[in-house]
Amino acid sequence: MRTLKWFALILLTAIGLAGPVGAQTLPDSFVFLRDIDPTILEDIRYAGPNNFVGRPLAGYGAAECVVKRDVGLALKRVQAELAPRKLSLKMLDCYRPARAVHEMVLWAQNGLMTPAERRYNPAFSKQDLFRLGYIAEHSGHSTGAAVDLTLVDLTSGPFPAFEPGRAYADCTAPEAVRAPEGSVDMGTGYDCSDPKAHTAANAITPAQRRWRNLLVAAMARQGFVNYAKEWWHFSLPGTGGPAYDFPIPPRRG
């Protein structure tokens, strides 16, 4: 009997140890972008405090970019085009679990507005963000076909680090006073719910316009379509499908 109990204990321990490893398995057609192209930079913002909610969102168990394989291969081709110019893509969000989208919905409806939250939508009430098209109750990110990204000039830096407790200016302010992005200056910060973040906005400098045009053109050559209200948001038609809700696991290796 003692032998059977000991065997059962070993079996339960083995199952417990195997759980996290099994959790790292992705559904068919999904991949870690690092496995496709490890040179693409990643700063997955909803896995930490540097986002409009101010904390990690549900389902972001690791700061990893997960996408459909075809999306990853297309991003690899974009990166190859940018490399001779000493530029790199930097991923800000990729696959987004449906539970994280639901958490955004609850955030928008909670009736609160902290100064840190106001930085991301200086002109609107956050209850209006759905009506205005800045947040969707059903996100293309949850299908693995949409990504948020920016450009990094590899000859620049080092970039200042984000300080969670610092009172930064809002996302439309000049680059020197808004929260650091660690990227080229696109005219607004990431996730800025404001007309200035519209890809074709007029209220940006010629240099910021050139960076936006460069990013849109490079992505378009590989089939990506930009969302007109967000210079950072792109999707790859034909690679979507149903929304998923699996958590993002740590990547092996």
Backbone as CSV, one residue per row, in Angstrom:
resi,resn,N_x,N_y,N_z,CA_x,CA_y,CA_z,C_x,C_y,C_z
1,MET,0.832,-1.200,0.000,0.000,0.000,0.000,0.868,1.252,0.000
2,ARG,1.939,1.230,0.834,2.852,2.372,0.857,3.457,2.596,-0.520
3,THR,3.776,1.470,-1.231,4.359,1.582,-2.567,3.380,2.234,-3.529
4,LEU,2.095,1.851,-3.438,1.095,2.439,-4.318,0.919,3.922,-4.026
5,LYS,0.921,4.284,-2.735,0.778,5.704,-2.382,1.971,6.503,-2.895
6,TRP,3.171,5.900,-2.774,4.385,6.601,-3.234,4.346,6.780,-4.748
7,PHE,3.886,5.737,-5.462,3.787,5.833,-6.915,2.773,6.913,-7.308
8,ALA,1.655,6.948,-6.584,0.639,7.954,-6.894,1.175,9.355,-6.661
9,LEU,1.958,9.531,-5.574,2.550,10.835,-5.294,3.509,11.253,-6.397
10,ILE,4.344,10.313,-6.868,5.281,10.620,-7.948,4.524,10.993,-9.218
11,LEU,3.429,10.245,-9.502,2.651,10.509,-10.707,2.011,11.890,-10.646
12,LEU,1.432,12.261,-9.499,0.814,13.574,-9.369,1.838,14.682,-9.471
13,THR,3.033,14.458,-8.898,4.096,15.452,-8.995,4.516,15.639,-10.436
14,ALA,4.645,14.510,-11.166,5.044,14.588,-12.573,4.007,15.334,-13.395
15,ILE,2.734,15.081,-13.105,1.670,15.782,-13.819,1.732,17.269,-13.514
16,GLY,1.966,17.602,-12.234,2.070,19.008,-11.866,3.223,19.703,-12.549
17,LEU,4.362,19.003,-12.677,5.507,19.600,-13.348,5.275,19.709,-14.842
18,ALA,4.513,18.763,-15.377,4.277,18.787,-16.820,3.280,19.853,-17.224
19,GLY,2.441,20.308,-16.248,1.414,21.279,-16.591,1.939,22.530,-17.262
20,PRO,2.926,23.246,-16.664,3.416,24.452,-17.287,4.020,24.211,-18.658
21,VAL,4.686,23.039,-18.821,5.284,22.744,-20.126,4.198,22.571,-21.166
22,GLY,3.151,21.815,-20.807,2.048,21.620,-21.734,1.367,22.933,-22.073
23,ALA,1.337,23.868,-21.106,0.688,25.147,-21.332,1.420,25.977,-22.373
24,GLN,2.673,25.605,-22.685,3.442,26.359,-23.660,3.084,25.980,-25.090
25,THR,2.311,24.939,-25.275,1.923,24.521,-26.613,0.895,25.484,-27.184
26,LEU,1.133,25.949,-28.414,0.224,26.869,-29.071,-0.738,26.101,-29.979
27,PRO,-1.911,26.658,-30.230,-2.824,26.017,-31.184,-2.185,25.930,-32.572
28,ASP,-2.684,25.027,-33.379,-2.192,24.879,-34.746,-2.269,26.211,-35.482
29,SER,-1.244,26.485,-36.260,-1.097,27.679,-37.090,-0.587,28.887,-36.324
30,PHE,-0.487,28.812,-34.991,0.089,29.904,-34.211,1.563,29.611,-33.927
31,VAL,2.371,30.667,-33.893,3.800,30.519,-33.619,4.275,31.678,-32.746
32,PHE,5.390,31.457,-32.079,6.103,32.555,-31.451,6.886,33.281,-32.545
33,LEU,6.749,34.589,-32.624,7.465,35.328,-33.657,8.972,35.148,-33.517
34,ARG,9.469,35.011,-32.294,10.915,34.823,-32.101,11.414,33.566,-32.814
35,ASP,10.540,32.580,-32.976,10.943,31.356,-33.675,10.994,31.560,-35.189
36,ILE,10.314,32.575,-35.675,10.331,32.906,-37.095,11.466,33.874,-37.406
37,ASP,11.595,34.922,-36.589,12.644,35.929,-36.793,13.036,36.538,-35.453
38,PRO,14.111,36.067,-34.854,14.529,36.587,-33.545,15.110,37.996,-33.610
39,THR,15.332,38.545,-34.801,15.876,39.903,-34.893,14.803,40.970,-34.707
40,ILE,13.547,40.602,-34.832,12.465,41.580,-34.642,12.334,41.885,-33.150
41,LEU,12.374,43.156,-32.806,12.299,43.565,-31.404,10.877,43.407,-30.883
42,GLU,10.755,43.191,-29.578,9.445,43.009,-28.965,9.344,43.808,-27.666
43,ASP,8.251,44.523,-27.518,7.913,45.246,-26.287,6.406,45.085,-26.104
44,ILE,5.994,43.928,-25.651,4.574,43.576,-25.578,3.949,44.310,-24.401
45,ARG,3.256,45.380,-24.720,2.899,46.369,-23.705,1.820,45.899,-22.738
46,TYR,0.925,45.005,-23.170,-0.130,44.558,-22.264,0.346,43.477,-21.302
47,ALA,1.606,43.102,-21.399,2.176,42.148,-20.440,2.809,42.860,-19.250
48,GLY,2.758,44.197,-19.229,3.359,44.966,-18.146,2.501,46.174,-17.801
49,PRO,3.078,47.170,-17.110,2.293,48.331,-16.662,2.247,49.484,-17.659
50,ASN,3.028,49.414,-18.734,3.129,50.542,-19.661,2.042,50.461,-20.728
51,ASN,0.796,50.684,-20.308,-0.351,50.655,-21.223,-1.481,51.469,-20.615
52,PHE,-2.563,51.660,-21.348,-3.620,52.571,-20.902,-4.378,52.067,-19.682
53,VAL,-4.325,50.761,-19.396,-4.960,50.234,-18.191,-4.029,50.362,-16.984
54,GLY,-2.721,50.365,-17.246,-1.742,50.568,-16.187,-1.282,49.308,-15.484
55,ARG,-1.623,48.144,-16.045,-1.215,46.868,-15.436,-1.289,45.777,-16.502
56,PRO,-0.700,44.610,-16.230,-0.812,43.508,-17.192,-2.268,43.094,-17.378
57,LEU,-2.627,42.744,-18.593,-3.986,42.297,-18.876,-4.101,40.782,-18.769
58,ALA,-5.306,40.318,-18.522,-5.558,38.893,-18.375,-5.122,38.133,-19.618
59,GLY,-4.467,37.003,-19.399,-4.034,36.150,-20.501,-2.622,36.396,-20.981
60,TYR,-2.020,37.503,-20.554,-0.637,37.790,-20.955,0.318,37.171,-19.942
61,GLY,0.497,35.855,-20.068,1.384,35.139,-19.159,2.856,35.340,-19.463
62,ALA,3.160,35.912,-20.605,4.545,36.186,-21.000,4.541,37.325,-22.004
63,ALA,5.623,38.075,-22.020,5.770,39.194,-22.962,6.303,38.664,-24.287
64,GLU,5.477,37.868,-24.961,5.860,37.231,-26.216,4.866,37.580,-27.313
65,CYS,5.392,37.809,-28.501,4.558,38.033,-29.680,4.178,36.684,-30.276
66,VAL,2.886,36.394,-30.254,2.335,35.172,-30.854,1.449,35.589,-32.019
67,VAL,1.631,34.957,-33.177,0.866,35.305,-34.381,0.558,34.043,-35.181
68,LYS,-0.310,34.177,-36.169,-0.473,33.116,-37.145,0.841,32.980,-37.931
69,ARG,1.170,31.777,-38.349,2.450,31.534,-39.026,2.606,32.425,-40.264
70,ASP,1.555,32.560,-41.067,1.663,33.377,-42.273,1.956,34.836,-41.935
71,VAL,1.402,35.310,-40.824,1.692,36.675,-40.384,3.166,36.799,-39.999
72,GLY,3.660,35.810,-39.257,5.063,35.823,-38.860,6.007,35.814,-40.047
73,LEU,5.697,35.018,-41.060,6.554,34.950,-42.243,6.529,36.271,-43.008
74,ALA,5.358,36.918,-43.054,5.274,38.217,-43.719,6.060,39.281,-42.951
75,LEU,6.000,39.244,-41.624,6.787,40.179,-40.816,8.277,39.956,-41.026
76,LYS,8.674,38.724,-41.172,10.080,38.419,-41.441,10.530,39.067,-42.753
77,ARG,9.661,39.064,-43.756,10.012,39.688,-45.034,10.109,41.208,-44.896
78,VAL,9.224,41.801,-44.096,9.317,43.238,-43.844,10.643,43.556,-43.157
79,GLN,10.994,42.768,-42.149,12.241,42.996,-41.415,13.443,42.896,-42.343
80,ALA,13.426,41.938,-43.270,14.542,41.780,-44.209,14.685,43.005,-45.104
81,GLU,13.579,43.625,-45.451,13.628,44.839,-46.269,14.185,46.023,-45.481
82,LEU,13.863,46.076,-44.181,14.297,47.197,-43.352,15.757,47.094,-42.909
83,ALA,16.255,45.881,-42.796,17.585,45.659,-42.218,18.708,46.453,-42.901
84,PRO,18.765,46.524,-44.239,19.848,47.294,-44.865,19.835,48.778,-44.512
85,ARG,18.706,49.272,-44.042,18.600,50.674,-43.648,18.849,50.861,-42.152
86,LYS,19.313,49.812,-41.493,19.563,49.841,-40.048,18.290,50.166,-39.267
87,LEU,17.177,49.623,-39.733,15.901,49.782,-39.058,15.381,48.417,-38.646
88,SER,14.528,48.409,-37.626,13.903,47.166,-37.176,12.455,47.426,-36.813
89,LEU,11.621,46.426,-37.049,10.289,46.433,-36.474,10.388,46.244,-34.962
90,LYS,9.448,46.816,-34.244,9.293,46.501,-32.817,7.826,46.213,-32.556
91,MET,7.555,45.001,-32.101,6.182,44.566,-31.863,5.695,45.104,-30.516
92,LEU,4.498,45.698,-30.530,3.895,46.245,-29.328,2.729,45.390,-28.830
93,ASP,2.049,44.728,-29.753,1.034,43.744,-29.400,0.814,42.845,-30.606
94,CYS,0.475,41.594,-30.339,0.260,40.619,-31.415,-1.056,39.903,-31.127
95,TYR,-1.039,38.582,-30.982,-2.258,37.878,-30.552,-2.680,38.410,-29.182
96,ARG,-3.970,38.658,-29.046,-4.525,39.186,-27.787,-5.644,38.258,-27.332
97,PRO,-5.497,37.579,-26.206,-6.569,36.691,-25.741,-7.894,37.434,-25.597
98,ALA,-8.992,36.749,-25.901,-10.316,37.378,-25.807,-10.593,37.873,-24.393
99,ARG,-10.038,37.213,-23.399,-10.251,37.647,-22.013,-9.633,39.030,-21.769
100,ALA,-8.520,39.329,-22.460,-7.905,40.654,-22.343,-8.783,41.713,-22.999
101,VAL,-9.399,41.366,-24.123,-10.322,42.286,-24.781,-11.490,42.594,-23.846
102,HIS,-12.023,41.559,-23.198,-13.125,41.765,-22.251,-12.691,42.665,-21.106
103,GLU,-11.460,42.526,-20.666,-10.957,43.379,-19.586,-10.889,44.837,-20.031
104,MET,-10.553,45.078,-21.306,-10.575,46.438,-21.841,-11.987,47.005,-21.822
105,VAL,-12.970,46.170,-22.158,-14.365,46.606,-22.136,-14.763,47.033,-20.727
106,LEU,-14.427,46.239,-19.734,-14.764,46.571,-18.351,-14.052,47.839,-17.913
107,TRP,-12.802,48.012,-18.333,-12.044,49.228,-18.008,-12.750,50.459,-18.554
108,ALA,-13.198,50.395,-19.796,-13.832,51.550,-20.431,-15.155,51.914,-19.770
109,GLN,-15.763,50.955,-19.075,-17.081,51.184,-18.482,-17.041,51.406,-16.977
110,ASN,-15.843,51.505,-16.388,-15.778,51.561,-14.920,-16.006,52.959,-14.347
111,GLY,-16.155,53.978,-15.193,-16.484,55.321,-14.717,-15.352,56.079,-14.079
112,LEU,-14.138,55.544,-14.130,-12.978,56.199,-13.524,-12.054,56.743,-14.607
113,MET,-11.230,57.724,-14.239,-10.234,58.234,-15.167,-9.053,58.777,-14.369
114,THR,-7.997,57.989,-14.271,-6.808,58.424,-13.559,-5.965,59.308,-14.483
115,PRO,-5.044,60.110,-13.931,-4.167,60.918,-14.782,-3.363,60.066,-15.770
116,ALA,-2.913,58.889,-15.330,-2.150,58.012,-16.226,-3.017,57.530,-17.384
117,GLU,-4.293,57.226,-17.102,-5.204,56.808,-18.166,-5.493,57.956,-19.120
118,ARG,-5.616,59.155,-18.598,-5.911,60.323,-19.417,-4.798,60.592,-20.425
119,ARG,-3.590,60.184,-20.134,-2.483,60.390,-21.076,-2.773,59.750,-22.428
120,TYR,-3.520,58.661,-22.427,-3.746,57.907,-23.649,-4.954,58.398,-24.455
121,ASN,-5.852,59.134,-23.826,-6.995,59.675,-24.554,-7.322,61.064,-24.012
122,PRO,-6.464,62.036,-24.328,-6.611,63.378,-23.756,-7.857,64.127,-24.217
123,ALA,-8.430,63.771,-25.353,-9.537,64.543,-25.920,-10.908,63.914,-25.715
124,PHE,-10.952,62.653,-25.265,-12.220,61.936,-25.201,-12.454,61.342,-23.816
125,SER,-13.729,61.096,-23.504,-14.074,60.248,-22.373,-13.835,58.805,-22.782
126,LYS,-13.341,57.994,-21.871,-13.024,56.621,-22.278,-14.280,55.810,-22.598
127,GLN,-15.447,56.247,-22.105,-16.682,55.564,-22.482,-16.995,55.737,-23.969
128,ASP,-16.410,56.768,-24.588,-16.663,57.035,-26.005,-15.710,56.292,-26.935
129,LEU,-14.727,55.601,-26.404,-13.692,54.999,-27.247,-14.246,53.903,-28.151
130,PHE,-15.277,53.185,-27.717,-15.891,52.169,-28.562,-16.658,52.826,-29.712
131,ARG,-17.462,53.833,-29.380,-18.250,54.527,-30.399,-17.356,55.167,-31.460
132,LEU,-16.196,55.646,-31.047,-15.286,56.337,-31.959,-14.341,55.389,-32.689
133,GLY,-14.380,54.101,-32.357,-13.585,53.125,-33.092,-12.165,52.931,-32.603
134,TYR,-11.870,53.360,-31.376,-10.512,53.186,-30.855,-10.347,51.864,-30.107
135,ILE,-11.426,51.345,-29.562,-11.420,50.032,-28.916,-12.610,49.249,-29.465
136,ALA,-12.406,47.970,-29.735,-13.479,47.126,-30.265,-13.781,45.996,-29.289
137,GLU,-15.047,45.641,-29.180,-15.425,44.532,-28.309,-14.966,43.198,-28.878
138,HIS,-14.760,43.127,-30.165,-14.245,41.922,-30.816,-13.026,42.345,-31.636
139,SER,-11.858,41.948,-31.190,-10.609,42.433,-31.781,-10.024,41.445,-32.771
140,GLY,-9.533,41.979,-33.904,-8.808,41.145,-34.852,-7.547,40.557,-34.263
141,HIS,-7.036,41.174,-33.197,-5.853,40.626,-32.530,-6.124,39.215,-32.000
142,SER,-7.349,38.956,-31.588,-7.678,37.653,-31.003,-7.700,36.532,-32.037
143,THR,-7.681,36.878,-33.314,-7.606,35.865,-34.368,-6.166,35.532,-34.733
144,GLY,-5.207,36.336,-34.246,-3.802,36.132,-34.598,-3.391,36.784,-35.896
145,ALA,-4.301,37.571,-36.514,-4.020,38.165,-37.824,-3.667,39.646,-37.749
146,ALA,-3.790,40.269,-36.562,-3.520,41.698,-36.411,-2.336,41.918,-35.473
147,VAL,-1.593,42.964,-35.743,-0.430,43.305,-34.930,-0.353,44.813,-34.753
148,ASP,0.267,45.224,-33.652,0.617,46.622,-33.406,2.138,46.701,-33.388
149,LEU,2.689,47.692,-34.088,4.149,47.769,-34.161,4.621,49.162,-34.506
150,THR,5.918,49.364,-34.382,6.550,50.618,-34.740,7.927,50.322,-35.325
151,LEU,8.706,51.372,-35.548,10.046,51.237,-36.111,11.086,51.698,-35.109
152,VAL,12.228,51.044,-35.130,13.367,51.442,-34.315,14.550,51.722,-35.234
153,ASP,15.179,52.860,-35.023,16.415,53.196,-35.722,17.558,52.574,-34.930
154,LEU,18.176,51.550,-35.475,19.201,50.802,-34.742,20.481,51.588,-34.539
155,THR,20.617,52.734,-35.214,21.797,53.580,-35.012,21.578,54.586,-33.887
156,SER,20.363,54.640,-33.324,20.046,55.577,-32.247,20.085,54.879,-30.896
157,GLY,19.934,55.669,-29.868,19.894,55.115,-28.516,21.169,55.426,-27.756
158,PRO,21.218,54.984,-26.483,20.175,54.197,-25.800,18.933,55.039,-25.510
159,PHE,17.798,54.355,-25.465,16.534,55.035,-25.219,16.244,55.059,-23.719
160,PRO,15.602,56.120,-23.216,15.228,56.136,-21.791,14.196,55.065,-21.487
161,ALA,14.231,54.575,-20.271,13.288,53.534,-19.845,11.992,54.167,-19.351
162,PHE,10.909,53.434,-19.483,9.620,53.877,-18.950,9.643,53.794,-17.434
163,GLU,9.172,54.849,-16.754,9.099,54.887,-15.295,7.623,54.918,-14.892
164,PRO,7.105,53.822,-14.332,5.662,53.734,-14.051,5.115,54.865,-13.196
165,GLY,5.891,55.386,-12.254,5.376,56.415,-11.354,5.558,57.837,-11.838
166,ARG,6.123,58.022,-13.002,6.421,59.365,-13.487,5.197,59.992,-14.160
167,ALA,5.042,61.313,-13.978,3.906,62.033,-14.567,4.291,62.542,-15.955
168,TYR,4.132,61.693,-16.950,4.455,62.080,-18.324,3.349,62.957,-18.906
169,ALA,3.716,63.717,-19.940,2.716,64.475,-20.687,1.859,63.502,-21.503
170,ASP,0.764,64.007,-22.079,-0.125,63.108,-22.797,0.502,62.636,-24.108
171,CYS,-0.158,61.650,-24.711,0.424,60.944,-25.850,0.551,61.780,-27.113
172,THR,-0.038,62.975,-27.133,0.090,63.853,-28.295,1.190,64.884,-28.128
173,ALA,1.808,64.927,-26.967,2.829,65.926,-26.664,4.129,65.629,-27.419
174,PRO,5.054,66.585,-27.453,6.349,66.322,-28.082,7.037,65.101,-27.480
175,GLU,7.832,64.429,-28.274,8.459,63.178,-27.869,9.241,63.306,-26.567
176,ALA,9.892,64.430,-26.347,10.766,64.590,-25.184,10.017,64.565,-23.861
177,VAL,8.709,64.843,-23.857,7.980,64.926,-22.591,6.914,63.846,-22.421
178,ARG,6.582,63.126,-23.484,5.624,62.028,-23.317,6.372,60.747,-22.927
179,ALA,5.632,59.716,-22.565,6.247,58.448,-22.152,7.140,57.918,-23.270
180,PRO,8.351,57.451,-22.933,9.280,56.991,-23.979,8.782,55.743,-24.678
181,GLU,8.975,55.700,-26.003,8.559,54.551,-26.801,9.735,53.663,-27.175
182,GLY,10.971,54.184,-27.101,12.127,53.399,-27.537,12.086,53.131,-29.024
183,SER,11.644,54.130,-29.792,11.461,53.951,-31.223,11.657,55.291,-31.915
184,VAL,11.439,55.321,-33.233,11.439,56.589,-33.944,10.216,57.392,-33.500
185,ASP,10.220,58.680,-33.784,9.122,59.554,-33.375,8.028,59.533,-34.439
186,MET,6.927,58.867,-34.116,5.793,58.763,-35.031,4.763,59.873,-34.833
187,GLY,5.038,60.799,-33.930,4.130,61.923,-33.728,3.206,61.786,-32.542
188,THR,2.903,60.559,-32.140,2.157,60.286,-30.905,2.728,59.015,-30.299
189,GLY,2.365,58.775,-29.060,2.702,57.507,-28.448,1.799,56.400,-28.964
190,TYR,2.170,55.169,-28.634,1.355,53.992,-28.962,0.053,54.033,-28.173
191,ASP,-1.017,53.529,-28.770,-2.339,53.452,-28.146,-2.910,54.822,-27.816
192,CYS,-2.519,55.817,-28.578,-3.012,57.175,-28.367,-4.362,57.327,-29.063
193,SER,-5.420,57.474,-28.291,-6.760,57.624,-28.862,-7.006,59.102,-29.132
194,ASP,-6.584,59.542,-30.301,-6.638,60.963,-30.631,-6.530,61.122,-32.147
195,PRO,-7.159,62.148,-32.724,-7.021,62.356,-34.170,-5.586,62.474,-34.649
196,LYS,-4.687,62.921,-33.793,-3.290,63.055,-34.191,-2.652,61.696,-34.463
197,ALA,-3.230,60.620,-33.905,-2.713,59.272,-34.133,-3.253,58.652,-35.406
198,HIS,-4.233,59.302,-36.047,-4.710,58.799,-37.326,-3.540,58.793,-38.305
199,THR,-3.398,57.747,-39.058,-2.212,57.560,-39.894,-1.953,58.751,-40.805
200,ALA,-2.995,59.321,-41.379,-2.839,60.435,-42.317,-3.071,61.792,-41.656
201,ALA,-2.948,61.885,-40.334,-3.192,63.138,-39.623,-2.306,64.259,-40.170
202,ASN,-2.848,65.460,-40.193,-2.096,66.614,-40.677,-1.226,67.244,-39.602
203,ALA,-1.585,67.052,-38.333,-0.930,67.762,-37.240,0.360,67.080,-36.776
204,ILE,1.181,66.663,-37.721,2.479,66.074,-37.393,3.543,66.722,-38.269
205,THR,4.800,66.535,-37.906,5.894,67.167,-38.638,6.217,66.376,-39.904
206,PRO,6.931,66.978,-40.845,7.343,66.233,-42.039,8.163,64.988,-41.713
207,ALA,9.018,65.072,-40.698,9.828,63.905,-40.328,8.950,62.780,-39.794
208,GLN,7.978,63.121,-38.963,7.041,62.108,-38.443,6.212,61.503,-39.573
209,ARG,5.814,62.339,-40.537,5.085,61.848,-41.703,5.916,60.848,-42.489
210,ARG,7.208,61.124,-42.665,8.076,60.208,-43.419,8.173,58.865,-42.723
211,TRP,8.290,58.851,-41.388,8.376,57.586,-40.664,7.077,56.784,-40.824
212,ARG,5.944,57.454,-40.703,4.669,56.745,-40.853,4.535,56.182,-42.268
213,ASN,4.882,56.997,-43.253,4.773,56.537,-44.644,5.693,55.364,-44.916
214,LEU,6.885,55.409,-44.329,7.839,54.318,-44.533,7.290,53.021,-43.957
215,LEU,6.739,53.099,-42.742,6.197,51.902,-42.100,5.013,51.354,-42.889
216,VAL,4.080,52.214,-43.268,2.897,51.753,-44.003,3.303,51.126,-45.333
217,ALA,4.255,51.746,-46.033,4.674,51.230,-47.339,5.363,49.878,-47.204
218,ALA,6.252,49.752,-46.222,6.964,48.481,-46.032,5.995,47.360,-45.675
219,MET,5.015,47.659,-44.835,4.037,46.649,-44.459,3.122,46.315,-45.631
220,ALA,2.731,47.329,-46.407,1.826,47.096,-47.534,2.461,46.205,-48.590
221,ARG,3.763,46.325,-48.767,4.429,45.494,-49.775,4.353,44.012,-49.443
222,GLN,4.086,43.684,-48.193,3.930,42.290,-47.791,2.471,41.938,-47.502
223,GLY,1.563,42.793,-47.956,0.141,42.471,-47.883,-0.610,43.007,-46.682
224,PHE,0.059,43.699,-45.773,-0.605,44.205,-44.575,-1.430,45.455,-44.887
225,VAL,-2.540,45.589,-44.175,-3.433,46.732,-44.314,-3.434,47.512,-43.007
226,ASN,-3.235,48.813,-43.095,-3.219,49.674,-41.910,-4.638,50.102,-41.535
227,TYR,-4.877,50.253,-40.222,-6.131,50.808,-39.723,-5.965,52.321,-39.655
228,ALA,-6.823,53.064,-40.340,-6.617,54.495,-40.562,-6.580,55.326,-39.284
229,LYS,-7.180,54.847,-38.190,-7.198,55.621,-36.945,-6.013,55.329,-36.038
230,GLU,-5.165,54.380,-36.433,-4.024,53.992,-35.588,-2.815,53.724,-36.482
231,TRP,-1.819,54.563,-36.440,-0.653,54.381,-37.311,0.069,53.073,-37.021
232,TRP,-0.114,52.478,-35.872,0.613,51.283,-35.440,-0.092,49.967,-35.762
233,HIS,-1.363,49.999,-36.163,-2.171,48.778,-36.262,-2.249,48.279,-37.705
234,PHE,-1.912,46.998,-37.894,-1.935,46.383,-39.218,-2.544,44.988,-39.120
235,SER,-3.203,44.578,-40.183,-3.723,43.215,-40.261,-3.368,42.617,-41.612
236,LEU,-3.350,41.298,-41.661,-3.020,40.582,-42.892,-4.271,39.863,-43.369
237,PRO,-4.947,40.393,-44.399,-6.193,39.777,-44.879,-5.986,38.312,-45.263
238,GLY,-7.021,37.515,-44.965,-6.982,36.108,-45.323,-6.368,35.196,-44.293
239,THR,-5.838,35.771,-43.193,-5.191,34.944,-42.173,-5.992,34.892,-40.877
240,GLY,-7.145,35.547,-40.847,-7.947,35.593,-39.624,-8.711,34.307,-39.392
241,GLY,-9.863,34.460,-38.791,-10.670,33.302,-38.430,-11.360,33.564,-37.119
242,PRO,-11.653,32.524,-36.347,-12.332,32.731,-35.065,-11.412,33.394,-34.047
243,ALA,-12.025,34.027,-33.069,-11.263,34.597,-31.956,-10.848,33.482,-31.006
244,TYR,-9.646,33.607,-30.445,-9.112,32.631,-29.496,-8.982,33.266,-28.119
245,ASP,-8.890,32.406,-27.107,-8.743,32.902,-25.742,-7.672,32.130,-24.969
246,PHE,-6.767,31.453,-25.651,-5.704,30.752,-24.921,-4.719,31.774,-24.354
247,PRO,-4.186,31.537,-23.153,-3.225,32.480,-22.569,-1.893,32.419,-23.312
248,ILE,-1.176,33.525,-23.297,0.147,33.568,-23.929,1.163,32.971,-22.964
249,PRO,1.797,31.876,-23.330,2.710,31.199,-22.406,4.146,31.647,-22.618
250,PRO,5.022,31.355,-21.657,6.447,31.580,-21.882,6.933,30.697,-23.051
251,ARG,7.887,31.206,-23.773,8.440,30.454,-24.895,9.576,29.585,-24.402
252,ARG,9.635,28.348,-24.903,10.762,27.483,-24.566,12.033,28.001,-25.231
253,GLY,13.168,27.818,-24.575,14.447,28.139,-25.181,14.790,29.587,-25.098
